[in-house]
Amino acid sequence: MLKQVNPKQMSPINQRRLQNFRNNRRGYWSLWLFLALFLFSLFAEFLANDKPLVVRYDNTFYFPVAVDYSELAFGGEFDTFADYKDPYIQDLITDKQGWILWPPIRFSYRTINQDLPVPAPSPPSSDNLLGTDDQGRDVLARVIYGFRVSVLFAITLTLISSVIGVAAGAVQGYYGGKVDLFFQRFIEIWSGMPVLFLLIILASIVQPNFWWLLGIMLLFSWMQLVDVVRAEFLRGRNLEYVRAARALGLSNRLIMFRHILPNAMVATLTFMPFIFNGSLVTLTALDFLGFGLPPGSASLGELVAQGKANLHAPWLGLTAFAALSIMLTLLIFIGEAVRDAFDPRKVMND
């Protein structure tokens, strides 16, 4: 049975869409699982870190996960950042009847395990549950941090490119004529460029970081929604209610974004999960080729490259494959559920 919903909170059509989304059980539970994974990754510093969460020393609490403390704060000899894995620092803390609360994984994405029993890359062990890479860094920690970076990058790119694409498609479809003609010719030329090669060339000119790489990819990703929104505006600009609004003297801006855009957003929201998926794949491909995030950054694409370069360490390739497969599969299932939610042919079941 459908739960009672206050009509003031949700219109009947939105109730139908929400119920259709829930009826797609695979997509519905994929959304919750993906949100849970993303939520955990947002607190990566509290899950995987080479700094303790809490330290109690001399009846005083310290929070190294958020604040860098000097060795002098714990009775050390040097005015340098405390190395909490050093037995000397640990003895200083315990001598004052103190204690250390560590995160579940005692490695950050850039921490090198200096106590490996075998040369890196080392296989999974009790210290490194998924092993280490060829530089001795914990693979599980790098997966957690890399997942967060990839999702935040894809979210930012999808939102900004969608805003630009919707605005461009709305202007084209509403005004038509020469505006539409010249804009279409420009998009045809711009979209005909080899995007991946241009991204590699631009990324090789400067050292890319998160925001620089985002700007480069934004140059081309905004075009994915233009055709869909343009078609909706071309169809909607001659409808009766739009003509009536124009006859009443409403401005073009109000007509576009108050009366036509809500209908165009149905197709836009349907495509957005797949744009999100494509953004993740592009970032992973660039990192795999070495033209993505700066060296040393937590990156799933870099983990794939390490798996390719270290075939004698199968845990690297298998971990990268599992992480990317799970993430992309969940997003595809979510996209299918969103598509079903906005499909007018699907009728809500009681």
Secondary structure, DSSP 4 states (H G I P E B T S, - for coil): -PPP--TTTS-HHHHHHHHHHHH-HHHHHHHHHHHHHHHHHHTHHHHB-SS-SEEEETTEEE-TTTS--BGGGGT-SSSSB--TTSHHHHHHHHHTT-EEE--SB---TT-B-TT-SSSSSPPP-SSSTT-B-TTSBBHHHHHHHHHHHHHHHHHHHHHHHHHHHHHHHHHHHHH-HHHHHHHHHHHHHHHTS-HHHHHHHHHHHS---HHHHHHHHHHHHGGGGHHHHHHHHHHHTTSHHHHHHHHTT--HHHIIIIIIHHHHHHHHHHHHHHHHHHHHHHHHHHHHHT-SSPTTS--HHHHHHHHHH-TT-HHHHHHHHHHHHHHHHHHHHHHHHHHHHT-TTPPPP-
